[in-house]
Amino acid sequence: MLSSQPRFSQCKTGNMANLKQIAAELSLSVTTVARALKDGPEVHPSTVARVKDVATRVGYVPNQHGRALKTGRTSTLTAVLPMETRDYLSDLAKLPLIEGMTMGARQAGYNLSIYSTTPDDDPVESVQRLLHARSADGLIITRMISGDPRVKLLLDQRIPFVAFGRTDLDVAYPYVDIDNERIAYDATRRLMDKGCRRIALQLLVQKDQASAMRLAGYARAMAEAGIPVDQSLIGEGTFTMESGAAWFERLLASADPPTGLACANELGLLGAPHTLGRRGLEPGREFISSPATIRGWRTSCLPRSAFIPSTWRT
């Protein structure tokens, strides 16, 4: 009995099939099969359909490693994401960031890989390890600092990259960023509009360029309102729930505690209501206000014994 379907004597469904096996089953050359799988215009549409049908039946998956060796391309983008702390929780804001990068990479025909680093890792050495591995076609770097040496390294090596954030180098490079100074300015003004005068500011590490811009925006809003900046109300560090709670505890225990709080990350923010809970205080009980969200910043107004937590919006 004759059949138009090939007999899969070598390419059995479920086995790892290769181009040579598919070509043998269809009596085609390996080159034709490879071009058909890429929808090559030089291959007849009917042949393309036959090749793809067989490839689907036998579960053919391209050998990405072999393709990378041959073409020098991995079809992978790597995002370097530093851990905020060694705590079991990291900054929750990374989740929508990873989702957005994944969708963007997929739409452009790439896979996304995440290269996590610890707070103790040297950022330049981390990038150099990735370059030596040649495991990605491009990099996404984050947590930019003043004079960030990674930018010059990648430009000198002619490696495609995008920075999430900016540095103050006088050189052109691709980046995606938000207006950190304006965000902090608007957040501080919003708290002032709610009656807050002593506003605490929680930042990430001091050398972080985004923190420097946020501090500038905060200071500008305070200056416009004629309020001197109290350095004791500014906290910097890789905040966890515990360290954020300890910092907020010190502020509330001071002779002149804050009446407003702007936080740089969720973990630091969560430390505030935790502290109030230990004091037996109920957030929002003595001060009624709607939660405020300022372009990705977490801001809440509080009296001396109450805290209104904010929401998060990407």
C-alpha positions as CSV (number, residue, x, y, z in Angstrom):
1,M,0.0,0.0,0.0
2,L,1.4,3.3,-1.1
3,S,1.4,6.4,1.2
4,S,2.6,10.0,0.7
5,Q,3.7,10.1,4.4
6,P,7.3,9.1,5.0
7,R,8.1,6.1,7.0
8,F,10.0,7.3,10.1
9,S,12.5,4.5,10.2
10,Q,15.2,6.8,11.7
11,C,13.2,9.8,12.9
12,K,10.8,8.3,15.4
13,T,8.5,10.7,17.3
14,G,9.9,11.6,20.6
15,N,13.6,11.0,19.6
16,M,16.0,13.8,19.1
17,A,16.0,14.2,15.3
18,N,18.6,16.2,13.3
19,L,18.6,17.7,9.9
20,K,20.4,14.8,8.3
21,Q,17.6,12.4,9.5
22,I,14.8,14.6,8.2
23,A,16.6,15.1,4.9
24,A,17.1,11.3,4.5
25,E,13.4,10.6,5.2
26,L,12.3,13.2,2.6
27,S,15.1,12.4,0.1
28,L,16.3,16.0,0.2
29,S,19.6,17.6,0.9
30,V,20.4,18.9,4.4
31,T,20.8,22.4,2.9
32,T,17.3,22.3,1.5
33,V,15.9,21.1,4.8
34,A,17.7,23.9,6.7
35,R,16.5,26.6,4.3
36,A,12.9,25.2,4.4
37,L,12.8,25.4,8.2
38,K,13.8,29.1,7.8
39,D,11.1,29.7,5.2
40,G,13.8,30.4,2.6
41,P,12.3,32.0,-0.6
42,E,14.4,29.7,-2.8
43,V,12.5,26.6,-1.5
44,H,9.1,25.7,-3.0
45,P,6.2,26.3,-0.6
46,S,5.1,22.7,-0.9
47,T,8.6,21.5,0.1
48,V,8.6,23.9,3.0
49,A,5.3,22.5,4.2
50,R,6.6,18.9,3.9
51,V,9.7,19.6,5.8
52,K,7.9,21.4,8.6
53,D,5.4,18.7,8.9
54,V,8.1,16.1,9.4
55,A,10.0,18.3,11.8
56,T,6.9,18.7,13.9
57,R,6.1,15.0,13.9
58,V,9.5,14.0,15.0
59,G,9.9,16.8,17.5
60,Y,12.9,18.5,15.8
61,V,14.4,21.3,17.9
62,P,17.3,23.4,16.5
63,N,20.6,22.9,18.2
64,Q,21.2,26.4,19.6
65,H,24.7,25.6,20.7
66,G,25.7,24.3,17.2
67,R,24.0,27.3,15.6
68,A,25.9,29.7,17.9
69,L,29.2,28.1,17.0
70,K,28.4,28.4,13.3
71,T,26.8,31.8,13.2
72,G,28.3,33.5,16.2
73,R,24.8,34.3,17.5
74,T,23.0,32.8,20.5
75,S,19.6,34.4,20.0
76,T,19.8,35.3,23.7
77,L,19.9,38.6,25.6
78,T,21.2,38.6,29.2
79,A,20.0,41.0,31.9
80,V,22.4,41.5,34.7
81,L,20.3,42.0,37.8
82,P,22.0,42.5,41.2
83,M,20.4,41.2,44.3
84,E,19.4,44.0,46.6
85,T,20.4,42.0,49.7
86,R,21.3,38.4,50.7
87,D,17.9,38.2,52.3
88,Y,15.4,35.6,51.1
89,L,13.3,38.3,49.5
90,S,14.5,40.7,46.9
91,D,13.0,43.9,45.6
92,L,9.5,43.0,44.3
93,A,9.8,45.6,41.6
94,K,12.1,43.2,39.7
95,L,9.1,41.0,38.8
96,P,7.4,43.4,36.3
97,L,10.8,44.4,35.1
98,I,11.7,40.8,34.2
99,E,8.3,40.3,32.6
100,G,8.6,43.4,30.5
101,M,12.1,42.4,29.3
102,T,11.0,38.9,28.5
103,M,8.1,40.1,26.3
104,G,10.3,42.6,24.6
105,A,13.0,40.0,23.9
106,R,10.5,37.5,22.7
107,Q,8.9,40.0,20.3
108,A,12.3,40.6,18.8
109,G,13.0,36.9,18.4
110,Y,15.3,36.5,21.4
111,N,15.3,34.6,24.6
112,L,16.0,36.3,27.9
113,S,18.4,35.0,30.5
114,I,19.0,36.5,33.9
115,Y,22.5,36.8,35.4
116,S,22.1,37.4,39.1
117,T,24.9,39.0,41.1
118,T,25.3,39.3,44.9
119,P,25.9,42.6,46.7
120,D,29.6,41.6,47.1
121,D,30.2,40.9,43.4
122,D,32.2,43.5,41.4
123,P,29.9,44.8,38.6
124,V,32.7,45.1,36.1
125,E,34.0,41.6,36.8
126,S,30.5,40.2,36.4
127,V,30.2,41.8,32.9
128,Q,33.7,40.6,32.0
129,R,32.7,37.0,32.8
130,L,29.7,37.3,30.6
131,L,31.8,38.6,27.7
132,H,34.3,35.8,28.1
133,A,31.5,33.2,28.1
134,R,30.0,34.6,24.8
135,S,26.7,33.3,25.9
136,A,24.6,36.3,24.8
137,D,24.2,38.5,21.8
138,G,23.6,41.6,23.9
139,L,23.4,42.7,27.6
140,I,21.1,44.7,29.7
141,I,22.8,46.4,32.6
142,T,21.1,47.9,35.6
143,R,21.9,49.8,38.9
144,M,24.0,52.5,37.2
145,I,26.5,54.4,39.2
146,S,28.4,57.7,38.7
147,G,31.0,57.3,36.1
148,D,29.9,53.7,35.5
149,P,32.9,51.8,34.1
150,R,30.7,49.1,32.5
151,V,29.5,51.6,29.8
152,K,33.1,52.3,28.5
153,L,33.9,48.6,28.7
154,L,31.0,47.6,26.5
155,L,31.5,50.4,24.1
156,D,35.2,49.6,23.7
157,Q,34.3,45.9,23.1
158,R,31.6,46.9,20.7
159,I,29.1,44.7,22.6
160,P,25.4,45.6,22.0
161,F,23.9,46.7,25.3
162,V,21.2,48.8,26.8
163,A,21.4,50.4,30.3
164,F,18.4,50.6,32.5
165,G,19.2,53.9,34.0
166,R,21.8,56.6,33.3
167,T,25.3,57.5,34.4
168,D,26.9,60.9,34.2
169,L,29.6,60.0,31.6
170,D,29.9,62.4,28.8
171,V,29.5,59.8,26.1
172,A,26.5,58.6,24.0
173,Y,25.2,55.1,24.9
174,P,21.7,53.4,24.7
175,Y,19.6,53.6,27.8
176,V,16.0,53.4,29.1
177,D,15.3,55.5,32.2
178,I,12.7,57.4,34.2
179,D,13.1,60.9,35.5
180,N,14.2,60.0,39.0
181,E,14.7,63.7,40.0
182,R,11.1,64.6,39.0
183,I,9.7,61.5,40.7
184,A,11.3,62.3,44.0
185,Y,10.3,66.0,43.6
186,D,6.6,65.1,42.9
187,A,6.5,62.5,45.7
188,T,7.8,65.1,48.2
189,R,5.4,67.8,47.0
190,R,2.5,65.3,47.3
191,L,3.4,64.6,50.9
192,M,3.6,68.3,51.6
193,D,0.1,68.8,50.0
194,K,-1.1,66.2,52.6
195,G,0.2,68.3,55.4
196,C,3.6,66.5,55.9
197,R,6.5,68.8,56.8
198,R,9.1,66.5,58.2
199,I,9.6,64.0,55.4
200,A,11.9,61.0,55.6
201,L,13.5,59.8,52.5
202,Q,14.7,56.2,52.0
203,L,17.2,55.6,49.2
204,L,19.3,52.7,48.0
205,V,23.1,52.7,48.1
206,Q,24.6,56.1,48.0
207,K,26.7,55.5,44.9
208,D,23.6,54.5,42.9
209,Q,23.0,57.2,40.3
210,A,19.3,57.0,40.6
211,S,19.5,57.7,44.3
212,A,21.6,60.8,43.7
213,M,19.0,62.1,41.3
214,R,16.2,61.3,43.7
215,L,18.0,63.1,46.5
216,A,18.3,66.1,44.2
217,G,14.6,66.1,43.5
218,Y,13.7,65.8,47.2
219,A,16.1,68.6,48.1
220,R,14.6,70.9,45.4
221,A,11.1,70.4,46.7
222,M,12.2,71.0,50.3
223,A,14.0,74.2,49.2
224,E,11.0,75.5,47.3
225,A,8.9,75.0,50.4
226,G,11.5,76.8,52.6
227,I,12.1,73.6,54.6
228,P,15.8,72.8,55.4
229,V,16.9,69.3,54.6
230,D,17.5,67.3,57.8
231,Q,20.1,64.7,57.0
232,S,18.9,62.5,59.9
233,L,15.7,61.9,57.9
234,I,17.6,60.4,54.9
235,G,18.4,56.7,55.0
236,E,20.7,54.9,52.5
237,G,21.4,51.3,52.2
238,T,20.4,47.9,50.8
239,F,17.2,47.8,52.9
240,T,15.5,44.6,54.0
241,M,12.3,44.4,56.0
242,E,14.5,44.1,59.1
243,S,16.9,47.0,58.4
244,G,14.0,49.2,57.1
245,A,12.1,48.5,60.3
246,A,15.2,49.3,62.5
247,W,15.8,52.6,60.6
248,F,12.2,53.6,60.9
249,E,12.2,52.7,64.6
250,R,15.1,55.1,65.2
251,L,13.2,57.8,63.4
252,L,10.0,57.4,65.4
253,A,12.0,57.2,68.6
254,S,13.6,60.6,67.9
255,A,12.6,63.8,69.6
256,D,11.1,65.1,66.4
257,P,9.9,62.2,64.3
258,P,9.0,62.4,60.6
259,T,5.4,63.1,59.4
260,G,5.9,61.6,55.9
261,L,7.9,58.9,54.3
262,A,9.0,58.2,50.7
263,C,10.6,54.8,50.1
264,A,12.8,53.5,47.3
265,N,11.8,49.8,47.5
266,E,9.0,47.6,48.8
267,L,11.1,45.9,51.4
268,G,12.0,49.1,53.0
269,L,8.4,50.3,53.0
270,L,7.2,47.1,54.6
271,G,9.5,47.8,57.5
272,A,7.5,50.8,58.5
273,P,4.2,49.2,59.3
274,H,6.1,46.3,61.0
275,T,7.6,48.9,63.3
276,L,4.2,50.4,64.1
277,G,2.8,47.0,64.8
278,R,5.5,46.3,67.4
279,R,4.5,49.6,69.0
280,G,0.9,48.5,69.1
281,L,-0.1,51.2,66.7
282,E,-2.6,50.7,63.9
283,P,-1.7,52.2,60.5
284,G,-4.1,54.9,59.4
285,R,-6.1,54.9,62.6
286,E,-5.2,58.4,63.7
287,F,-4.7,60.0,60.4
288,I,-7.1,59.4,57.5
289,S,-5.6,59.7,54.0
290,S,-5.8,57.9,50.7
291,P,-2.8,55.9,49.7
292,A,-0.6,57.8,47.2
293,T,1.4,56.4,44.3
294,I,3.8,58.8,42.5
295,R,5.1,57.4,39.2
296,G,6.5,54.2,40.8
297,W,7.6,55.7,44.1
298,R,6.0,54.6,47.3
299,T,4.8,57.5,49.4
300,S,2.6,57.7,52.5
301,C,1.6,60.3,55.0
302,L,1.7,59.6,58.7
303,P,1.3,61.4,62.0
304,R,3.7,60.7,64.9
305,S,2.0,57.4,65.6
306,A,0.4,56.2,62.4
307,F,1.5,55.1,58.9
308,I,-0.6,54.9,55.7
309,P,1.0,52.3,53.4
310,S,1.1,53.0,49.7
311,T,0.3,51.0,46.6
312,W,2.7,50.1,43.7
313,R,2.1,50.8,40.1
314,T,4.5,50.0,37.2
